[in-house]
């Protein structure tokens, strides 16, 4: 992921910051506990495509 793109992307739901997980190729919103996939280098910022994360998964990012 391009660092400049990561600086401007926000969660489409709460407008909060996103964390990039390189190993899973997704962007995580800790507030909403959602992981947005990155496919072919393009972030898919749709709520319907996001994966719901457990509290434990989000806590592991902190």
ChimeraX attribute file (.defattr): number of C-alpha atoms within 10 A of each C-alpha:
attribute: neighborCount
match mode: 1-to-1
recipient: residues
	/A:1	14
	/A:2	7
	/A:3	8
	/A:4	8
	/A:5	10
	/A:6	15
	/A:7	10
	/A:8	9
	/A:9	16
	/A:10	18
	/A:11	22
	/A:12	13
	/A:13	13
	/A:14	10
	/A:15	11
	/A:16	13
	/A:17	18
	/A:18	21
	/A:19	16
	/A:20	18
	/A:21	15
	/A:22	10
	/A:23	6
	/A:24	10
	/A:25	18
	/A:26	24
	/A:27	25
	/A:28	25
	/A:29	25
	/A:30	20
	/A:31	14
	/A:32	14
	/A:33	16
	/A:34	22
	/A:35	27
	/A:36	24
	/A:37	21
	/A:38	18
	/A:39	10
	/A:40	8
	/A:41	11
	/A:42	11
	/A:43	17
	/A:44	17
	/A:45	18
	/A:46	12
	/A:47	14
	/A:48	8
	/A:49	12
	/A:50	18
	/A:51	14
	/A:52	15
	/A:53	15
	/A:54	10
	/A:55	10
	/A:56	8
	/A:57	12
	/A:58	17
	/A:59	10
	/A:60	7
	/A:61	10
	/A:62	6
